[in-house]
Amino acid sequence: MGVQVPPPAPCFYFILNGESVGMEFEKVKTEGTKHEYKVVLKASDIEDCIDKIVSKRAKTYKLQGFRPGHVPLDIVRKNIEAAILPDVFGEMINEACNTIIKEIGATGIAASPTYKFEEHYENGKDVKVAISIETVPDFELKEFKGKIKKVAPLIREEDIETAKEVLIKSLPILERAEKGYVIKPGDSVLYFAQCFIKGVPSKRKSFEDSIFIPSDIPESANFLKGFVGKKVGESFDFNIDEEEGIVYRSTIKSIKKALLDLSFEEYAQKRDFKSAKDLEEVIIKALKNEINSSIFVYHKQQILNILAKEYNFDLPRSIVEQETRNVIARIRQEIEKEKAQGEVDEEDLKKTDEDFEAEYGDLIKKRVLLGYILNKFAKKYGVTVSNNEIKEAIAKEAGMNPTRARSVIKYYTKHPVAIEYLRAEIVEEKVIELLINLAEGAEVEKTKAEVNQLVDEILEQG
């Protein structure tokens, strides 16, 4: 009766070493980047590998009636052979895969090789193994000589004046309100929220906090609306969970009113700027940065479209399938968010994974294709990412949402793979920036609205 051998632990084969002496290799077929082989692991090689591992383990092997390390080899083998077979075959399949990769002449593999034993192992007999390896695409990188429509930011006087008004409203100067003052949008409020669970006060869940009332309160923000029109000492109830009977009574403790009637010069002075001109320069820089972010998307999409037309090569099926799963998972997450907000398209709820794959399949393949191209450009131009750049990117992401800053940092600390994804994104942005600079094209100035329209149009084209 043969012993069924479990497959060895997954491993990677990027370093070619060792010689598979005595193994028999038969190429079954090559389809795109996928290579299938049949390998015969010779009985004599299996025995040699078993003996090598047994000899190593015997040096410290313990068994009642023998001194440690002095148990006869035949007894050690009898006791541990079944347990070490996965290691034996793992080592031999490693060697077989390395030999196949050398024969193919691959520069790398797309995923861990897969293998299947065609029969159970029996002492003294050869073992046949079917091995499948997907290699990274082998293609020649062309010199980039693309031509794109380049855009530069156009900042008009009216844009600057509008930005000044928005700044004063969205980040107002606050001062303590006088007695009897009524809360208005733009004010900041200190309040105490007493919790009641089914009518019973709960000290543990009650809290004190401050909140800023924005100039434009979203229609669905009932909690924020509850503050408007109230005075110090007044309260309002807010039901957070009707089913559990959880109600918060928010009582106004103090108010800081927004000074919205300040001139820009007065506002700049209260913000500790030397002059209104200095603050205006900060605003202009922020407006340019905002437009430049959209311009980069427009330039980037043009570059990607050029590359997608210039290259056509076989893609590893496993990578396309993995990317498809990732994309569908992200789509499902977005649908759940829209559903929670009551904005979901009912047709999207009915779609299966197969529907999404059919809808986004070509786009996914294009993404994978471009990934390999950009990676090759990165190697050509020596584009790298330092650890400091990674830290800055994580800090920036955390700063975009201060309430989640700690959880963002914790997530990257616990998930090294997420850091590698972030590194890949930064490399991609650097390569795109490099190719934009290499591309030909005269610059045309555009306003924020005009640039956003260009971005919408080019993204719709795919």
C-alpha positions in Angstrom: 0.0 0.0 0.0 1.5 3.3 -1.1 1.9 6.4 1.2 0.0 9.4 0.0 2.4 12.3 0.2 0.9 15.8 1.1 2.3 18.6 -1.1 5.3 20.5 0.2 4.8 23.9 1.7 4.6 26.7 -0.9 7.9 28.4 -1.8 9.4 30.8 -4.3 11.9 30.0 -7.0 13.6 33.3 -7.9 17.1 32.1 -7.1 18.4 29.4 -9.4 20.6 26.9 -7.7 21.3 23.1 -7.5 21.4 20.5 -10.2 18.6 18.0 -10.8 20.9 15.1 -11.6 19.1 11.9 -12.6 15.7 13.5 -13.1 13.8 12.9 -16.3 12.0 16.0 -17.8 9.3 16.0 -20.5 7.9 19.2 -21.8 4.1 18.7 -22.2 3.1 22.0 -23.6 3.6 25.8 -23.6 0.6 28.1 -23.8 1.4 31.8 -23.5 3.4 32.2 -20.4 2.4 28.9 -18.9 4.8 25.9 -19.2 3.7 22.4 -18.3 6.3 19.6 -17.6 6.3 16.0 -16.4 9.1 15.1 -14.2 10.2 11.7 -13.0 11.9 11.7 -9.6 14.2 8.8 -9.6 13.9 6.2 -6.8 17.7 6.4 -6.2 17.6 10.2 -5.8 14.6 9.9 -3.4 16.6 7.4 -1.3 19.7 9.6 -1.3 17.6 12.6 -0.1 15.9 10.5 2.6 19.2 9.2 3.8 20.6 12.7 3.9 17.8 14.1 6.1 17.7 10.9 8.3 21.5 11.3 8.9 21.0 14.9 9.9 18.1 14.2 12.2 19.9 11.2 13.8 22.5 13.4 15.3 20.0 14.7 17.9 17.3 12.0 17.7 16.1 10.7 21.1 14.5 7.3 21.8 14.1 5.4 25.0 16.8 2.8 25.6 19.4 4.8 23.5 21.6 7.8 24.2 20.6 10.9 22.3 22.3 10.9 18.9 23.2 7.1 19.1 20.0 5.6 17.7 20.7 3.3 14.7 19.9 4.9 11.4 17.5 2.2 10.3 15.4 2.7 13.4 15.5 6.5 13.0 14.4 6.1 9.4 11.5 3.8 10.3 10.2 6.3 12.9 10.5 9.5 10.9 10.3 8.5 7.2 6.5 9.3 6.8 7.0 12.7 8.5 10.0 13.8 6.4 8.6 12.8 3.0 7.0 16.2 2.4 10.5 17.8 3.0 12.1 15.3 0.8 9.8 15.9 -2.1 9.7 19.6 -1.4 13.5 19.8 -1.9 13.5 17.7 -5.1 10.6 19.6 -6.6 12.5 22.8 -5.8 15.4 21.5 -7.8 13.2 20.4 -10.7 11.5 23.8 -10.9 14.9 25.6 -10.9 16.1 23.3 -13.8 12.9 24.0 -15.7 13.2 27.8 -15.2 16.8 27.6 -16.5 15.7 25.7 -19.5 12.9 28.2 -20.3 15.3 31.0 -19.8 12.8 33.0 -17.8 13.8 36.2 -16.0 11.2 35.5 -13.3 8.0 33.7 -12.5 4.6 35.2 -12.1 3.4 33.0 -9.2 4.5 30.0 -7.2 4.7 26.8 -9.4 2.0 24.3 -9.0 2.5 20.5 -9.0 0.6 17.3 -8.7 1.8 13.8 -7.9 0.5 11.4 -10.5 0.7 8.4 -8.1 1.3 7.5 -4.5 4.9 7.0 -3.3 6.1 3.5 -2.8 9.6 2.6 -1.6 12.0 1.8 -4.3 9.9 3.2 -7.2 10.2 6.4 -9.3 7.6 9.1 -8.7 6.0 11.1 -11.6 5.1 14.7 -10.9 3.2 17.2 -13.2 4.7 20.7 -12.8 3.1 23.9 -14.1 5.1 27.2 -14.1 3.9 30.6 -15.2 6.7 33.0 -16.2 6.7 36.8 -16.3 6.1 38.1 -19.9 9.3 38.5 -22.0 9.0 41.5 -24.2 11.4 44.2 -25.5 11.0 47.6 -24.0 10.8 50.3 -26.7 12.2 53.8 -26.5 9.4 56.1 -25.3 8.6 58.9 -27.9 5.0 59.7 -27.1 3.1 62.9 -27.8 0.4 64.1 -25.4 -1.8 67.2 -24.9 -0.1 69.0 -22.0 -2.0 71.3 -19.7 -0.9 73.9 -17.1 -3.0 75.4 -14.4 -4.8 78.7 -15.1 -5.7 80.7 -12.0 -8.0 83.6 -12.6 -8.7 86.6 -10.3 -12.2 85.5 -9.7 -10.9 82.0 -8.7 -8.7 83.7 -6.0 -11.5 85.8 -4.7 -13.8 82.8 -4.5 -11.1 80.8 -2.6 -10.7 83.7 -0.1 -14.5 83.7 0.6 -14.5 79.9 1.0 -11.5 80.0 3.3 -13.1 82.5 5.7 -16.3 80.4 5.8 -14.7 77.0 6.1 -11.9 77.9 8.5 -13.3 81.0 10.3 -11.8 83.0 13.1 -13.7 82.1 16.3 -14.3 84.1 19.4 -16.4 83.4 22.6 -20.0 84.2 22.0 -21.9 86.6 24.3 -24.8 85.5 26.4 -28.0 84.8 24.5 -26.1 84.2 21.2 -27.8 81.7 18.8 -25.8 79.1 17.0 -25.2 79.6 13.3 -23.4 77.6 10.6 -19.6 78.2 10.9 -19.7 78.2 14.8 -17.9 75.9 17.1 -19.8 74.3 20.0 -18.8 72.6 23.2 -21.5 70.2 24.3 -22.3 67.5 26.8 -24.1 64.4 25.5 -25.9 62.5 28.2 -26.8 58.9 27.1 -30.2 57.3 27.9 -30.7 53.6 27.3 -34.5 52.9 27.3 -35.0 56.0 29.4 -32.3 55.2 32.0 -29.2 57.5 32.2 -25.9 55.9 31.4 -22.8 57.6 32.8 -20.4 55.3 31.1 -21.7 56.1 27.6 -22.2 59.9 28.2 -19.4 62.2 27.0 -18.3 65.8 26.4 -17.0 67.0 23.0 -16.7 70.0 20.7 -18.0 70.2 17.1 -17.7 72.6 14.2 -20.9 73.4 12.4 -20.0 73.7 8.7 -21.3 76.6 6.5 -23.0 74.0 4.3 -24.6 71.3 6.4 -25.4 68.1 4.4 -29.1 67.3 4.0 -28.7 64.0 5.9 -26.7 65.5 8.8 -29.6 65.7 11.3 -27.2 65.7 14.3 -25.5 68.9 13.1 -28.8 70.5 12.3 -29.9 70.0 15.9 -27.3 72.6 17.1 -28.4 75.4 14.8 -30.7 78.0 16.5 -29.8 76.8 20.1 -28.3 78.9 22.9 -26.0 78.0 25.8 -27.9 75.8 28.3 -30.4 74.5 25.6 -30.7 70.8 24.6 -31.9 68.6 21.9 -32.4 64.8 21.7 -30.8 62.6 19.1 -31.8 58.9 18.6 -28.7 56.9 17.7 -30.4 53.5 17.8 -34.2 53.4 18.1 -34.3 49.6 18.2 -32.0 49.5 21.3 -33.6 52.7 22.7 -30.4 54.7 22.8 -31.0 58.4 23.0 -28.4 61.2 23.5 -29.5 64.5 25.0 -27.0 67.1 23.8 -26.7 70.2 26.0 -24.9 73.3 24.8 -22.1 74.3 27.3 -20.4 77.1 25.4 -20.3 78.6 21.9 -17.5 80.2 19.8 -19.0 82.3 17.1 -17.5 82.5 13.6 -16.4 86.0 12.5 -17.6 85.8 8.9 -17.8 89.5 8.2 -14.0 90.1 8.4 -12.2 91.6 5.4 -9.5 89.5 3.9 -6.9 91.8 5.4 -8.3 91.5 8.9 -8.6 87.7 8.4 -4.9 87.4 7.4 -3.8 89.5 10.3 -5.8 87.3 12.8 -4.2 84.2 11.2 -0.7 85.7 12.0 0.3 86.4 8.4 2.6 89.4 7.8 0.3 90.7 5.1 -2.8 89.8 3.1 -0.4 89.3 0.1 1.4 86.4 1.9 -1.9 84.6 2.6 -3.0 85.2 -1.0 0.2 83.5 -2.2 -0.6 80.5 -0.1 -4.1 80.3 -1.6 -2.7 80.6 -5.1 -0.2 77.7 -4.4 -3.1 75.6 -3.0 -5.2 76.3 -6.1 -2.4 75.3 -8.4 -1.7 72.1 -6.4 -5.3 71.1 -6.6 -5.5 71.6 -10.4 -2.1 69.9 -10.9 -3.4 66.8 -9.2 -6.2 66.6 -11.8 -3.7 67.5 -14.6 -1.5 64.6 -13.5 -4.4 62.2 -13.9 -5.1 63.6 -17.4 -1.4 63.3 -18.5 -1.1 59.9 -16.9 -4.2 58.5 -18.7 -2.7 59.7 -22.0 0.6 58.0 -21.3 -1.1 54.7 -20.4 -3.2 54.8 -23.5 -0.1 55.2 -25.6 1.7 52.3 -23.9 -1.4 50.1 -24.2 -1.4 50.6 -28.0 2.4 50.1 -28.4 2.6 46.7 -26.6 0.8 43.4 -26.9 2.1 40.2 -25.2 0.8 37.2 -23.4 -0.2 37.8 -19.7 0.1 35.2 -16.9 -3.4 33.8 -16.4 -3.0 33.5 -12.6 -2.1 37.2 -12.3 -5.1 38.3 -14.4 -7.4 36.0 -12.3 -6.0 37.5 -9.1 -6.4 41.1 -10.3 -10.0 40.2 -11.4 -10.8 39.0 -7.9 -9.3 42.1 -6.4 -11.3 44.4 -8.7 -14.5 42.6 -8.1 -13.9 42.7 -4.3 -13.4 46.5 -4.5 -16.6 46.9 -6.6 -18.5 44.9 -4.0 -17.2 47.1 -1.2 -18.3 50.3 -3.1 -21.7 48.8 -3.7 -22.1 48.1 0.1 -21.1 51.7 0.9 -23.7 53.0 -1.6 -26.3 50.6 -0.2 -25.7 51.9 3.3 -26.1 55.5 2.0 -29.2 54.6 0.1 -27.6 55.5 -3.3 -27.0 52.1 -4.8 -28.0 51.2 -8.3 -30.5 48.3 -8.0 -29.0 46.7 -11.2 -25.6 46.5 -9.6 -27.1 44.5 -6.7 -28.2 41.8 -9.2 -24.9 41.4 -10.9 -22.8 38.3 -10.4 -19.0 38.0 -10.4 -19.2 36.7 -14.0 -21.2 39.9 -15.0 -18.5 42.1 -13.5 -15.7 40.1 -15.1 -17.4 40.4 -18.5 -17.8 44.2 -17.9 -14.3 44.9 -16.7 -12.3 42.1 -18.2 -10.6 44.1 -20.9 -9.8 46.9 -18.5 -8.3 44.4 -16.0 -6.1 42.9 -18.7 -5.0 46.4 -19.7 -4.1 47.1 -16.1 -1.9 44.0 -15.8 -0.2 44.7 -19.1 0.6 48.2 -18.1 1.9 47.0 -14.7 4.6 44.9 -16.4 5.5 47.7 -18.8 5.8 50.3 -16.1 7.8 47.9 -14.0 10.3 47.4 -16.8 10.6 51.2 -17.3 11.3 51.4 -13.5 14.2 49.0 -13.9 15.5 50.7 -16.9 15.7 54.1 -15.3 16.6 52.8 -11.8 13.4 54.1 -10.2 13.3 53.2 -6.5 11.4 54.1 -3.3 13.1 54.9 -0.1 11.8 53.9 3.4 11.4 57.6 4.1 9.1 58.0 1.1 7.0 55.1 2.4 6.8 56.8 5.8 5.8 60.1 4.3 3.1 58.4 2.1 1.6 56.7 5.2 1.8 59.9 7.2 0.0 61.8 4.4 -2.7 59.1 4.2 -3.2 59.3 8.0 -3.2 63.1 7.9 -6.1 63.1 5.3 -8.3 61.6 8.0 -7.0 62.6 11.5 -9.8 60.6 13.2 -8.5 57.4 11.6 -4.8 58.3 11.8 -3.9 55.7 14.4 -5.8 52.9 12.7 -4.1 53.7 9.3 -0.6 53.5 10.8 -1.6 50.3 12.7 -2.9 48.7 9.5 0.4 49.3 7.7 2.4 48.1 10.7 0.5 44.8 10.8 0.3 44.2 7.0 3.8 44.3 5.3 2.1 43.3 2.0 0.1 46.6 2.1 3.4 48.5 2.3 4.7 46.7 -0.8 1.5 47.7 -2.6 2.1 51.3 -1.5 5.7 51.1 -2.7 4.5 49.8 -6.1 2.0 52.7 -6.4 4.8 55.2 -5.7 7.1 53.6 -8.2 4.3 53.8 -10.8 3.7 57.5 -10.1 7.4 58.2 -10.5 7.7 56.3 -13.8 4.6 58.1 -15.1 6.1 61.5 -14.1 9.3 60.5 -15.9 7.4 59.5 -19.1 5.3 62.7 -19.0 8.6 64.7 -19.0 9.9 62.6 -22.0 6.6 63.1 -23.9 6.3 65.9 -26.5 3.5 68.4 -26.5 2.9 72.1 -26.1 1.3 73.3 -22.8 -2.1 75.0 -22.8 -3.5 76.7 -19.7 -6.8 75.5 -18.3 -9.0 76.3 -15.4 -10.0 73.8 -12.7 -13.4 73.2 -14.3 -11.8 72.8 -17.8 -9.2 70.3 -16.5 -11.9 68.3 -14.6 -13.9 68.1 -17.8 -10.8 66.8 -19.7 -10.3 64.1 -17.0 -13.9 63.0 -17.1 -13.8 62.6 -20.9 -10.5 60.7 -21.0 -11.5 58.3 -18.2 -14.8 57.6 -19.9 -12.9 56.6 -23.0 -11.0 54.0 -20.9 
